[in-house]
Amino acid sequence: MISRIWHGYTTPANADAYETLLKSEIFTGIRGRNIQGFQEIQLFRRELEKEVEFITVMWFDSIEAVRIFAGEDYEAAVVPPKARALLSRFDDRSQHYEVRERLQQ
C-alpha cells in the first residue's frame, strides 16, 4: 500500500471555497475516474495564524496505481486550475510512503 501526501495553503478568506471545491468537484472527479488501485482520499484542515493548511492523503494499492492517477512523473502535484486560483502556495511535489502497518479497531 502506498500513501501519497500533499500540502496546500490558502488565505483564511479562500479556505472554505477551496474545501468546497475539493469535496464537490475534485474528489468526485478522482472517484469518477475509476482508477484501478485507488483506495481512498482523506482531507485534513488546520487553521494557522495567517493561512489555512490543507493536507490530502491518498491511498493506493501500488506505485503503479499512483502513476495511473498522476502520470509517469508521479511525484508531480496534480493541482487543477480552479484549485490553483484559490491556493496561496502548495507543494510542487507529493511525497509517497510505503505503508508498513495500518491498525484499525
Gaussian input, Z-matrix of N, CA and C with variables (Angstrom, degrees):
# hf/3-21g

backbone

0 1
 N
 C     1     B1
 C     2     B2     1     A1
 N     3     B3     2     A2     1     D1
 C     4     B4     3     A3     2     D2
 C     5     B5     4     A4     3     D3
 N     6     B6     5     A5     4     D4
 C     7     B7     6     A6     5     D5
 C     8     B8     7     A7     6     D6
 N     9     B9     8     A8     7     D7
 C    10    B10     9     A9     8     D8
 C    11    B11    10    A10     9     D9
 N    12    B12    11    A11    10    D10
 C    13    B13    12    A12    11    D11
 C    14    B14    13    A13    12    D12
 N    15    B15    14    A14    13    D13
 C    16    B16    15    A15    14    D14
 C    17    B17    16    A16    15    D15
 N    18    B18    17    A17    16    D16
 C    19    B19    18    A18    17    D17
 C    20    B20    19    A19    18    D18
 N    21    B21    20    A20    19    D19
 C    22    B22    21    A21    20    D20
 C    23    B23    22    A22    21    D21
 N    24    B24    23    A23    22    D22
 C    25    B25    24    A24    23    D23
 C    26    B26    25    A25    24    D24
 N    27    B27    26    A26    25    D25
 C    28    B28    27    A27    26    D26
 C    29    B29    28    A28    27    D27
 N    30    B30    29    A29    28    D28
 C    31    B31    30    A30    29    D29
 C    32    B32    31    A31    30    D30
 N    33    B33    32    A32    31    D31
 C    34    B34    33    A33    32    D32
 C    35    B35    34    A34    33    D33
 N    36    B36    35    A35    34    D34
 C    37    B37    36    A36    35    D35
 C    38    B38    37    A37    36    D36
 N    39    B39    38    A38    37    D37
 C    40    B40    39    A39    38    D38
 C    41    B41    40    A40    39    D39
 N    42    B42    41    A41    40    D40
 C    43    B43    42    A42    41    D41
 C    44    B44    43    A43    42    D42
 N    45    B45    44    A44    43    D43
 C    46    B46    45    A45    44    D44
 C    47    B47    46    A46    45    D45
 N    48    B48    47    A47    46    D46
 C    49    B49    48    A48    47    D47
 C    50    B50    49    A49    48    D48
 N    51    B51    50    A50    49    D49
 C    52    B52    51    A51    50    D50
 C    53    B53    52    A52    51    D51
 N    54    B54    53    A53    52    D52
 C    55    B55    54    A54    53    D53
 C    56    B56    55    A55    54    D54
 N    57    B57    56    A56    55    D55
 C    58    B58    57    A57    56    D56
 C    59    B59    58    A58    57    D57
 N    60    B60    59    A59    58    D58
 C    61    B61    60    A60    59    D59
 C    62    B62    61    A61    60    D60
 N    63    B63    62    A62    61    D61
 C    64    B64    63    A63    62    D62
 C    65    B65    64    A64    63    D63
 N    66    B66    65    A65    64    D64
 C    67    B67    66    A66    65    D65
 C    68    B68    67    A67    66    D66
 N    69    B69    68    A68    67    D67
 C    70    B70    69    A69    68    D68
 C    71    B71    70    A70    69    D69
 N    72    B72    71    A71    70    D70
 C    73    B73    72    A72    71    D71
 C    74    B74    73    A73    72    D72
 N    75    B75    74    A74    73    D73
 C    76    B76    75    A75    74    D74
 C    77    B77    76    A76    75    D75
 N    78    B78    77    A77    76    D76
 C    79    B79    78    A78    77    D77
 C    80    B80    79    A79    78    D78
 N    81    B81    80    A80    79    D79
 C    82    B82    81    A81    80    D80
 C    83    B83    82    A82    81    D81
 N    84    B84    83    A83    82    D82
 C    85    B85    84    A84    83    D83
 C    86    B86    85    A85    84    D84
 N    87    B87    86    A86    85    D85
 C    88    B88    87    A87    86    D86
 C    89    B89    88    A88    87    D87
 N    90    B90    89    A89    88    D88
 C    91    B91    90    A90    89    D89
 C    92    B92    91    A91    90    D90
 N    93    B93    92    A92    91    D91
 C    94    B94    93    A93    92    D92
 C    95    B95    94    A94    93    D93
 N    96    B96    95    A95    94    D94
 C    97    B97    96    A96    95    D95
 C    98    B98    97    A97    96    D96
 N    99    B99    98    A98    97    D97
 C   100   B100    99    A99    98    D98
 C   101   B101   100   A100    99    D99
 N   102   B102   101   A101   100   D100
 C   103   B103   102   A102   101   D101
 C   104   B104   103   A103   102   D102
 N   105   B105   104   A104   103   D103
 C   106   B106   105   A105   104   D104
 C   107   B107   106   A106   105   D105
 N   108   B108   107   A107   106   D106
 C   109   B109   108   A108   107   D107
 C   110   B110   109   A109   108   D108
 N   111   B111   110   A110   109   D109
 C   112   B112   111   A111   110   D110
 C   113   B113   112   A112   111   D111
 N   114   B114   113   A113   112   D112
 C   115   B115   114   A114   113   D113
 C   116   B116   115   A115   114   D114
 N   117   B117   116   A116   115   D115
 C   118   B118   117   A117   116   D116
 C   119   B119   118   A118   117   D117
 N   120   B120   119   A119   118   D118
 C   121   B121   120   A120   119   D119
 C   122   B122   121   A121   120   D120
 N   123   B123   122   A122   121   D121
 C   124   B124   123   A123   122   D122
 C   125   B125   124   A124   123   D123
 N   126   B126   125   A125   124   D124
 C   127   B127   126   A126   125   D125
 C   128   B128   127   A127   126   D126
 N   129   B129   128   A128   127   D127
 C   130   B130   129   A129   128   D128
 C   131   B131   130   A130   129   D129
 N   132   B132   131   A131   130   D130
 C   133   B133   132   A132   131   D131
 C   134   B134   133   A133   132   D132
 N   135   B135   134   A134   133   D133
 C   136   B136   135   A135   134   D134
 C   137   B137   136   A136   135   D135
 N   138   B138   137   A137   136   D136
 C   139   B139   138   A138   137   D137
 C   140   B140   139   A139   138   D138
 N   141   B141   140   A140   139   D139
 C   142   B142   141   A141   140   D140
 C   143   B143   142   A142   141   D141
 N   144   B144   143   A143   142   D142
 C   145   B145   144   A144   143   D143
 C   146   B146   145   A145   144   D144
 N   147   B147   146   A146   145   D145
 C   148   B148   147   A147   146   D146
 C   149   B149   148   A148   147   D147
 N   150   B150   149   A149   148   D148
 C   151   B151   150   A150   149   D149
 C   152   B152   151   A151   150   D150
 N   153   B153   152   A152   151   D151
 C   154   B154   153   A153   152   D152
 C   155   B155   154   A154   153   D153
 N   156   B156   155   A155   154   D154
 C   157   B157   156   A156   155   D155
 C   158   B158   157   A157   156   D156
 N   159   B159   158   A158   157   D157
 C   160   B160   159   A159   158   D158
 C   161   B161   160   A160   159   D159
 N   162   B162   161   A161   160   D160
 C   163   B163   162   A162   161   D161
 C   164   B164   163   A163   162   D162
 N   165   B165   164   A164   163   D163
 C   166   B166   165   A165   164   D164
 C   167   B167   166   A166   165   D165
 N   168   B168   167   A167   166   D166
 C   169   B169   168   A168   167   D167
 C   170   B170   169   A169   168   D168
 N   171   B171   170   A170   169   D169
 C   172   B172   171   A171   170   D170
 C   173   B173   172   A172   171   D171
 N   174   B174   173   A173   172   D172
 C   175   B175   174   A174   173   D173
 C   176   B176   175   A175   174   D174
 N   177   B177   176   A176   175   D175
 C   178   B178   177   A177   176   D176
 C   179   B179   178   A178   177   D177
 N   180   B180   179   A179   178   D178
 C   181   B181   180   A180   179   D179
 C   182   B182   181   A181   180   D180
 N   183   B183   182   A182   181   D181
 C   184   B184   183   A183   182   D182
 C   185   B185   184   A184   183   D183
 N   186   B186   185   A185   184   D184
 C   187   B187   186   A186   185   D185
 C   188   B188   187   A187   186   D186
 N   189   B189   188   A188   187   D187
 C   190   B190   189   A189   188   D188
 C   191   B191   190   A190   189   D189
 N   192   B192   191   A191   190   D190
 C   193   B193   192   A192   191   D191
 C   194   B194   193   A193   192   D192
 N   195   B195   194   A194   193   D193
 C   196   B196   195   A195   194   D194
 C   197   B197   196   A196   195   D195
 N   198   B198   197   A197   196   D196
 C   199   B199   198   A198   197   D197
 C   200   B200   199   A199   198   D198
 N   201   B201   200   A200   199   D199
 C   202   B202   201   A201   200   D200
 C   203   B203   202   A202   201   D201
 N   204   B204   203   A203   202   D202
 C   205   B205   204   A204   203   D203
 C   206   B206   205   A205   204   D204
 N   207   B207   206   A206   205   D205
 C   208   B208   207   A207   206   D206
 C   209   B209   208   A208   207   D207
 N   210   B210   209   A209   208   D208
 C   211   B211   210   A210   209   D209
 C   212   B212   211   A211   210   D210
 N   213   B213   212   A212   211   D211
 C   214   B214   213   A213   212   D212
 C   215   B215   214   A214   213   D213
 N   216   B216   215   A215   214   D214
 C   217   B217   216   A216   215   D215
 C   218   B218   217   A217   216   D216
 N   219   B219   218   A218   217   D217
 C   220   B220   219   A219   218   D218
 C   221   B221   220   A220   219   D219
 N   222   B222   221   A221   220   D220
 C   223   B223   222   A222   221   D221
 C   224   B224   223   A223   222   D222
 N   225   B225   224   A224   223   D223
 C   226   B226   225   A225   224   D224
 C   227   B227   226   A226   225   D225
 N   228   B228   227   A227   226   D226
 C   229   B229   228   A228   227   D227
 C   230   B230   229   A229   228   D228
 N   231   B231   230   A230   229   D229
 C   232   B232   231   A231   230   D230
 C   233   B233   232   A232   231   D231
 N   234   B234   233   A233   232   D232
 C   235   B235   234   A234   233   D233
 C   236   B236   235   A235   234   D234
 N   237   B237   236   A236   235   D235
 C   238   B238   237   A237   236   D236
 C   239   B239   238   A238   237   D237
 N   240   B240   239   A239   238   D238
 C   241   B241   240   A240   239   D239
 C   242   B242   241   A241   240   D240
 N   243   B243   242   A242   241   D241
 C   244   B244   243   A243   242   D242
 C   245   B245   244   A244   243   D243
 N   246   B246   245   A245   244   D244
 C   247   B247   246   A246   245   D245
 C   248   B248   247   A247   246   D246
 N   249   B249   248   A248   247   D247
 C   250   B250   249   A249   248   D248
 C   251   B251   250   A250   249   D249
 N   252   B252   251   A251   250   D250
 C   253   B253   252   A252   251   D251
 C   254   B254   253   A253   252   D252
 N   255   B255   254   A254   253   D253
 C   256   B256   255   A255   254   D254
 C   257   B257   256   A256   255   D255
 N   258   B258   257   A257   256   D256
 C   259   B259   258   A258   257   D257
 C   260   B260   259   A259   258   D258
 N   261   B261   260   A260   259   D259
 C   262   B262   261   A261   260   D260
 C   263   B263   262   A262   261   D261
 N   264   B264   263   A263   262   D262
 C   265   B265   264   A264   263   D263
 C   266   B266   265   A265   264   D264
 N   267   B267   266   A266   265   D265
 C   268   B268   267   A267   266   D266
 C   269   B269   268   A268   267   D267
 N   270   B270   269   A269   268   D268
 C   271   B271   270   A270   269   D269
 C   272   B272   271   A271   270   D270
 N   273   B273   272   A272   271   D271
 C   274   B274   273   A273   272   D272
 C   275   B275   274   A274   273   D273
 N   276   B276   275   A275   274   D274
 C   277   B277   276   A276   275   D275
 C   278   B278   277   A277   276   D276
 N   279   B279   278   A278   277   D277
 C   280   B280   279   A279   278   D278
 C   281   B281   280   A280   279   D279
 N   282   B282   281   A281   280   D280
 C   283   B283   282   A282   281   D281
 C   284   B284   283   A283   282   D282
 N   285   B285   284   A284   283   D283
 C   286   B286   285   A285   284   D284
 C   287   B287   286   A286   285   D285
 N   288   B288   287   A287   286   D286
 C   289   B289   288   A288   287   D287
 C   290   B290   289   A289   288   D288
 N   291   B291   290   A290   289   D289
 C   292   B292   291   A291   290   D290
 C   293   B293   292   A292   291   D291
 N   294   B294   293   A293   292   D292
 C   295   B295   294   A294   293   D293
 C   296   B296   295   A295   294   D294
 N   297   B297   296   A296   295   D295
 C   298   B298   297   A297   296   D296
 C   299   B299   298   A298   297   D297
 N   300   B300   299   A299   298   D298
 C   301   B301   300   A300   299   D299
 C   302   B302   301   A301   300   D300
 N   303   B303   302   A302   301   D301
 C   304   B304   303   A303   302   D302
 C   305   B305   304   A304   303   D303
 N   306   B306   305   A305   304   D304
 C   307   B307   306   A306   305   D305
 C   308   B308   307   A307   306   D306
 N   309   B309   308   A308   307   D307
 C   310   B310   309   A309   308   D308
 C   311   B311   310   A310   309   D309
 N   312   B312   311   A311   310   D310
 C   313   B313   312   A312   311   D311
 C   314   B314   313   A313   312   D312

   B1=1.4445
   B2=1.5231
   B3=1.3361
   B4=1.4592
   B5=1.5232
   B6=1.3255
   B7=1.4577
   B8=1.5243
   B9=1.3356
   B10=1.4660
   B11=1.5254
   B12=1.3255
   B13=1.4610
   B14=1.5243
   B15=1.3324
   B16=1.4634
   B17=1.5246
   B18=1.3428
   B19=1.4647
   B20=1.5254
   B21=1.3264
   B22=1.4544
   B23=1.5192
   B24=1.3314
   B25=1.4582
   B26=1.5235
   B27=1.3294
   B28=1.4599
   B29=1.5206
   B30=1.3206
   B31=1.4571
   B32=1.5267
   B33=1.3238
   B34=1.4678
   B35=1.5319
   B36=1.3195
   B37=1.4653
   B38=1.5254
   B39=1.3337
   B40=1.4681
   B41=1.5260
   B42=1.3213
   B43=1.4656
   B44=1.5228
   B45=1.3141
   B46=1.4659
   B47=1.5249
   B48=1.3366
   B49=1.4657
   B50=1.5239
   B51=1.3223
   B52=1.4604
   B53=1.5247
   B54=1.3221
   B55=1.4610
   B56=1.5259
   B57=1.3184
   B58=1.4659
   B59=1.5206
   B60=1.3277
   B61=1.4651
   B62=1.5274
   B63=1.3194
   B64=1.4642
   B65=1.5212
   B66=1.3200
   B67=1.4654
   B68=1.5237
   B69=1.3263
   B70=1.4671
   B71=1.5236
   B72=1.3178
   B73=1.4671
   B74=1.5316
   B75=1.3115
   B76=1.4628
   B77=1.5276
   B78=1.3228
   B79=1.4681
   B80=1.5224
   B81=1.3225
   B82=1.4709
   B83=1.5238
   B84=1.3282
   B85=1.4594
   B86=1.5159
   B87=1.3233
   B88=1.4685
   B89=1.5233
   B90=1.3207
   B91=1.4716
   B92=1.5271
   B93=1.3162
   B94=1.4572
   B95=1.5163
   B96=1.3223
   B97=1.4673
   B98=1.5209
   B99=1.3255
   B100=1.4723
   B101=1.5282
   B102=1.3044
   B103=1.4595
   B104=1.5246
   B105=1.3194
   B106=1.4621
   B107=1.5243
   B108=1.3295
   B109=1.4525
   B110=1.5183
   B111=1.3362
   B112=1.4672
   B113=1.5172
   B114=1.3325
   B115=1.4580
   B116=1.5225
   B117=1.3275
   B118=1.4644
   B119=1.5153
   B120=1.3364
   B121=1.4620
   B122=1.5166
   B123=1.3196
   B124=1.4595
   B125=1.5198
   B126=1.3321
   B127=1.4592
   B128=1.5217
   B129=1.3201
   B130=1.4597
   B131=1.5276
   B132=1.3251
   B133=1.4646
   B134=1.5252
   B135=1.3486
   B136=1.4614
   B137=1.5199
   B138=1.3236
   B139=1.4631
   B140=1.5278
   B141=1.3132
   B142=1.4563
   B143=1.5262
   B144=1.3194
   B145=1.4637
   B146=1.5288
   B147=1.3343
   B148=1.4655
   B149=1.5197
   B150=1.3125
   B151=1.4539
   B152=1.5220
   B153=1.3181
   B154=1.4602
   B155=1.5237
   B156=1.3191
   B157=1.4612
   B158=1.5247
   B159=1.3184
   B160=1.4586
   B161=1.5225
   B162=1.3125
   B163=1.4608
   B164=1.5181
   B165=1.3212
   B166=1.4614
   B167=1.5202
   B168=1.3139
   B169=1.4608
   B170=1.5204
   B171=1.3148
   B172=1.4596
   B173=1.5238
   B174=1.3138
   B175=1.4628
   B176=1.5244
   B177=1.3350
   B178=1.4579
   B179=1.5278
   B180=1.3180
   B181=1.4665
   B182=1.5226
   B183=1.3504
   B184=1.4643
   B185=1.5208
   B186=1.3214
   B187=1.4590
   B188=1.5253
   B189=1.3239
   B190=1.4668
   B191=1.5286
   B192=1.3265
   B193=1.4667
   B194=1.5271
   B195=1.3293
   B196=1.4661
   B197=1.5201
   B198=1.3305
   B199=1.4683
   B200=1.5315
   B201=1.3168
   B202=1.4681
   B203=1.5250
   B204=1.3233
   B205=1.4640
   B206=1.5241
   B207=1.3399
   B208=1.4611
   B209=1.5229
   B210=1.3224
   B211=1.4541
   B212=1.5174
   B213=1.3220
   B214=1.4622
   B215=1.5277
   B216=1.3408
   B217=1.4673
   B218=1.5267
   B219=1.3165
   B220=1.4640
   B221=1.5243
   B222=1.3300
   B223=1.4611
   B224=1.5271
   B225=1.3279
   B226=1.4628
   B227=1.5269
   B228=1.3214
   B229=1.4606
   B230=1.5258
   B231=1.3210
   B232=1.4644
   B233=1.5260
   B234=1.3523
   B235=1.4636
   B236=1.5276
   B237=1.3347
   B238=1.4607
   B239=1.5382
   B240=1.3347
   B241=1.4699
   B242=1.5320
   B243=1.3193
   B244=1.4716
   B245=1.5237
   B246=1.3130
   B247=1.4660
   B248=1.5247
   B249=1.3243
   B250=1.4670
   B251=1.5202
   B252=1.3274
   B253=1.4652
   B254=1.5289
   B255=1.3213
   B256=1.4627
   B257=1.5258
   B258=1.3095
   B259=1.4643
   B260=1.5248
   B261=1.3239
   B262=1.4617
   B263=1.5302
   B264=1.3305
   B265=1.4687
   B266=1.5221
   B267=1.3396
   B268=1.4618
   B269=1.5188
   B270=1.3253
   B271=1.4636
   B272=1.5265
   B273=1.3224
   B274=1.4649
   B275=1.5239
   B276=1.3237
   B277=1.4589
   B278=1.5237
   B279=1.3001
   B280=1.4611
   B281=1.5195
   B282=1.3200
   B283=1.4534
   B284=1.5246
   B285=1.3175
   B286=1.4645
   B287=1.5229
   B288=1.3146
   B289=1.4568
   B290=1.5161
   B291=1.3004
   B292=1.4591
   B293=1.5259
   B294=1.3016
   B295=1.4600
   B296=1.5233
   B297=1.3088
   B298=1.4601
   B299=1.5253
   B300=1.3207
   B301=1.4663
   B302=1.5188
   B303=1.2973
   B304=1.4617
   B305=1.5236
   B306=1.3162
   B307=1.4585
   B308=1.5211
   B309=1.2987
   B310=1.4608
   B311=1.5126
   B312=1.3099
   B313=1.4637
   B314=1.5109
   A1=107.78
   A2=115.88
   A3=123.02
   A4=108.66
   A5=115.81
   A6=122.34
   A7=108.17
   A8=116.49
   A9=123.08
   A10=107.53
   A11=117.02
   A12=121.80
   A13=109.54
   A14=114.81
   A15=121.40
   A16=109.31
   A17=116.66
   A18=122.84
   A19=110.34
   A20=115.32
   A21=122.02
   A22=109.25
   A23=116.33
   A24=121.39
   A25=109.58
   A26=115.24
   A27=121.45
   A28=109.04
   A29=114.87
   A30=119.24
   A31=106.86
   A32=118.09
   A33=118.96
   A34=112.50
   A35=117.15
   A36=121.01
   A37=112.40
   A38=118.15
   A39=121.76
   A40=113.91
   A41=117.76
   A42=121.04
   A43=113.02
   A44=118.06
   A45=119.77
   A46=111.51
   A47=116.60
   A48=119.94
   A49=110.47
   A50=117.30
   A51=120.57
   A52=110.91
   A53=117.18
   A54=119.99
   A55=111.02
   A56=116.81
   A57=120.43
   A58=110.74
   A59=117.51
   A60=121.67
   A61=110.84
   A62=116.58
   A63=119.79
   A64=111.33
   A65=115.93
   A66=120.70
   A67=112.85
   A68=117.23
   A69=119.56
   A70=114.17
   A71=117.57
   A72=119.70
   A73=113.38
   A74=116.13
   A75=119.16
   A76=111.70
   A77=117.61
   A78=119.70
   A79=111.79
   A80=117.29
   A81=118.98
   A82=110.42
   A83=117.15
   A84=120.45
   A85=112.22
   A86=116.38
   A87=120.24
   A88=109.78
   A89=116.66
   A90=120.08
   A91=110.58
   A92=117.19
   A93=121.59
   A94=114.40
   A95=117.53
   A96=120.57
   A97=112.11
   A98=117.43
   A99=121.63
   A100=111.73
   A101=115.96
   A102=122.10
   A103=109.29
   A104=115.48
   A105=119.74
   A106=109.16
   A107=116.85
   A108=121.60
   A109=114.59
   A110=118.08
   A111=120.86
   A112=108.39
   A113=116.60
   A114=121.23
   A115=112.85
   A116=116.49
   A117=119.93
   A118=110.13
   A119=114.88
   A120=121.86
   A121=107.71
   A122=115.26
   A123=121.60
   A124=108.50
   A125=116.14
   A126=122.16
   A127=109.16
   A128=115.43
   A129=122.51
   A130=108.28
   A131=116.35
   A132=121.81
   A133=108.51
   A134=114.94
   A135=120.09
   A136=109.07
   A137=115.23
   A138=121.90
   A139=108.30
   A140=116.66
   A141=122.26
   A142=108.42
   A143=116.97
   A144=119.73
   A145=112.79
   A146=117.32
   A147=120.39
   A148=113.66
   A149=117.52
   A150=121.20
   A151=109.45
   A152=115.11
   A153=121.26
   A154=107.38
   A155=115.69
   A156=122.12
   A157=109.66
   A158=115.58
   A159=122.52
   A160=107.86
   A161=115.60
   A162=121.33
   A163=107.37
   A164=115.88
   A165=119.52
   A166=108.07
   A167=114.38
   A168=121.68
   A169=106.65
   A170=115.02
   A171=121.07
   A172=108.29
   A173=115.84
   A174=122.26
   A175=109.20
   A176=115.08
   A177=122.15
   A178=109.60
   A179=115.68
   A180=120.79
   A181=112.46
   A182=116.52
   A183=120.26
   A184=109.91
   A185=115.83
   A186=120.43
   A187=110.44
   A188=117.15
   A189=120.51
   A190=110.07
   A191=117.55
   A192=121.10
   A193=110.69
   A194=117.04
   A195=120.87
   A196=109.45
   A197=116.92
   A198=120.80
   A199=111.48
   A200=117.43
   A201=120.07
   A202=109.34
   A203=116.75
   A204=121.25
   A205=112.19
   A206=116.96
   A207=121.40
   A208=114.87
   A209=118.20
   A210=120.49
   A211=111.39
   A212=115.53
   A213=120.67
   A214=111.77
   A215=117.02
   A216=121.03
   A217=106.98
   A218=115.64
   A219=121.88
   A220=114.07
   A221=118.77
   A222=120.11
   A223=112.17
   A224=117.61
   A225=120.51
   A226=110.06
   A227=115.53
   A228=120.57
   A229=109.91
   A230=115.81
   A231=122.35
   A232=106.14
   A233=116.37
   A234=121.56
   A235=108.20
   A236=117.82
   A237=121.10
   A238=111.95
   A239=117.47
   A240=121.54
   A241=114.36
   A242=118.54
   A243=120.26
   A244=111.18
   A245=116.69
   A246=120.59
   A247=110.49
   A248=116.85
   A249=120.63
   A250=111.07
   A251=116.39
   A252=120.76
   A253=112.18
   A254=117.63
   A255=121.54
   A256=113.46
   A257=117.06
   A258=121.37
   A259=111.03
   A260=116.52
   A261=120.21
   A262=110.91
   A263=115.69
   A264=121.40
   A265=107.81
   A266=115.82
   A267=119.98
   A268=110.04
   A269=114.94
   A270=120.88
   A271=109.13
   A272=116.78
   A273=120.59
   A274=111.41
   A275=115.83
   A276=122.01
   A277=108.75
   A278=116.32
   A279=121.85
   A280=109.07
   A281=116.06
   A282=121.26
   A283=108.29
   A284=115.31
   A285=121.13
   A286=109.66
   A287=114.27
   A288=120.64
   A289=109.93
   A290=115.57
   A291=120.78
   A292=107.20
   A293=116.87
   A294=121.49
   A295=107.80
   A296=115.89
   A297=121.40
   A298=112.39
   A299=116.50
   A300=120.52
   A301=108.15
   A302=115.31
   A303=121.44
   A304=106.85
   A305=116.49
   A306=121.83
   A307=109.38
   A308=117.11
   A309=122.05
   A310=108.95
   A311=116.30
   A312=120.40
   A313=111.02
   D1=139.99
   D2=-179.54
   D3=-119.70
   D4=135.74
   D5=175.06
   D6=-109.64
   D7=126.84
   D8=179.25
   D9=-107.58
   D10=119.48
   D11=-174.45
   D12=-117.70
   D13=135.68
   D14=-176.92
   D15=-143.97
   D16=145.35
   D17=179.63
   D18=-120.01
   D19=137.74
   D20=172.63
   D21=-137.33
   D22=154.78
   D23=-176.16
   D24=-133.09
   D25=141.66
   D26=175.37
   D27=-126.02
   D28=167.86
   D29=166.47
   D30=-73.22
   D31=158.68
   D32=175.59
   D33=-56.69
   D34=-33.73
   D35=-178.97
   D36=-67.24
   D37=-28.89
   D38=-177.81
   D39=-97.33
   D40=-5.11
   D41=-171.41
   D42=-62.08
   D43=-48.43
   D44=-177.97
   D45=-65.30
   D46=-39.61
   D47=178.74
   D48=-64.55
   D49=-39.93
   D50=178.93
   D51=-65.59
   D52=-44.94
   D53=178.95
   D54=-61.58
   D55=-41.18
   D56=177.75
   D57=-62.58
   D58=-43.28
   D59=177.90
   D60=-59.66
   D61=-45.41
   D62=178.68
   D63=-57.42
   D64=-51.13
   D65=-174.10
   D66=-71.09
   D67=-39.10
   D68=-172.15
   D69=-89.52
   D70=-26.27
   D71=-176.29
   D72=-121.65
   D73=-54.59
   D74=-171.18
   D75=-69.44
   D76=-50.60
   D77=-179.15
   D78=-65.46
   D79=-40.35
   D80=178.41
   D81=-67.26
   D82=-32.78
   D83=175.80
   D84=-65.93
   D85=-39.95
   D86=176.72
   D87=-63.32
   D88=-47.29
   D89=179.15
   D90=-61.10
   D91=-38.75
   D92=-179.33
   D93=-66.85
   D94=-18.06
   D95=177.64
   D96=-74.89
   D97=-14.26
   D98=179.79
   D99=50.19
   D100=51.94
   D101=-177.89
   D102=-70.94
   D103=119.54
   D104=178.04
   D105=-63.15
   D106=125.04
   D107=179.73
   D108=95.60
   D109=-6.63
   D110=174.33
   D111=-80.90
   D112=129.54
   D113=-177.13
   D114=-101.70
   D115=-55.11
   D116=-176.38
   D117=-166.23
   D118=168.89
   D119=174.01
   D120=-133.52
   D121=140.38
   D122=177.82
   D123=-121.30
   D124=146.45
   D125=179.71
   D126=-121.56
   D127=130.33
   D128=176.73
   D129=-120.47
   D130=143.58
   D131=-179.34
   D132=-134.58
   D133=136.46
   D134=178.95
   D135=-138.54
   D136=124.64
   D137=177.69
   D138=-80.28
   D139=121.87
   D140=175.32
   D141=-107.53
   D142=-178.97
   D143=-175.77
   D144=-61.60
   D145=-47.85
   D146=-174.37
   D147=-121.71
   D148=3.25
   D149=179.52
   D150=-154.60
   D151=171.41
   D152=178.48
   D153=-120.72
   D154=127.69
   D155=-179.32
   D156=-96.29
   D157=134.50
   D158=173.28
   D159=-119.69
   D160=137.94
   D161=174.29
   D162=-125.15
   D163=131.01
   D164=170.94
   D165=-110.11
   D166=137.84
   D167=175.57
   D168=-123.58
   D169=117.31
   D170=179.04
   D171=-108.06
   D172=143.21
   D173=-178.32
   D174=-116.04
   D175=127.60
   D176=-178.84
   D177=-129.32
   D178=154.69
   D179=176.26
   D180=-67.69
   D181=-33.39
   D182=-173.05
   D183=-158.47
   D184=167.82
   D185=176.20
   D186=-66.54
   D187=-27.87
   D188=176.33
   D189=-63.46
   D190=-38.08
   D191=177.37
   D192=-66.80
   D193=-35.41
   D194=175.70
   D195=-62.47
   D196=-41.89
   D197=178.82
   D198=-62.66
   D199=-36.24
   D200=176.43
   D201=-61.79
   D202=-40.36
   D203=179.38
   D204=-70.73
   D205=-51.02
   D206=-167.05
   D207=-102.74
   D208=-15.33
   D209=-176.34
   D210=100.63
   D211=178.75
   D212=-175.49
   D213=-60.66
   D214=-39.82
   D215=174.52
   D216=-84.61
   D217=69.62
   D218=-167.72
   D219=-66.71
   D220=-16.13
   D221=177.42
   D222=-80.50
   D223=-16.84
   D224=179.70
   D225=-64.03
   D226=136.72
   D227=178.36
   D228=-65.34
   D229=141.49
   D230=176.17
   D231=-106.11
   D232=98.72
   D233=-174.28
   D234=-128.97
   D235=103.79
   D236=-179.27
   D237=-62.44
   D238=156.41
   D239=-178.71
   D240=-53.95
   D241=-40.25
   D242=179.02
   D243=-61.50
   D244=-37.60
   D245=178.58
   D246=-70.71
   D247=-42.21
   D248=179.35
   D249=-58.26
   D250=-35.08
   D251=-179.04
   D252=-65.85
   D253=-25.78
   D254=-178.24
   D255=-97.92
   D256=-18.92
   D257=-178.08
   D258=-84.85
   D259=140.83
   D260=174.31
   D261=-88.80
   D262=-28.14
   D263=174.97
   D264=-165.11
   D265=160.99
   D266=179.57
   D267=-163.19
   D268=161.44
   D269=175.61
   D270=-65.80
   D271=129.27
   D272=173.90
   D273=-74.63
   D274=-23.52
   D275=-177.50
   D276=-126.68
   D277=140.48
   D278=174.00
   D279=-90.91
   D280=153.53
   D281=176.97
   D282=-102.45
   D283=142.32
   D284=-178.79
   D285=-123.80
   D286=133.02
   D287=-177.80
   D288=-129.04
   D289=139.54
   D290=171.07
   D291=-77.27
   D292=124.69
   D293=179.98
   D294=-79.99
   D295=117.21
   D296=-175.09
   D297=-95.45
   D298=-24.89
   D299=-179.63
   D300=-156.49
   D301=139.87
   D302=178.76
   D303=-143.30
   D304=107.90
   D305=-176.76
   D306=-102.36
   D307=123.50
   D308=177.88
   D309=-121.68
   D310=145.78
   D311=179.58
   D312=-94.89

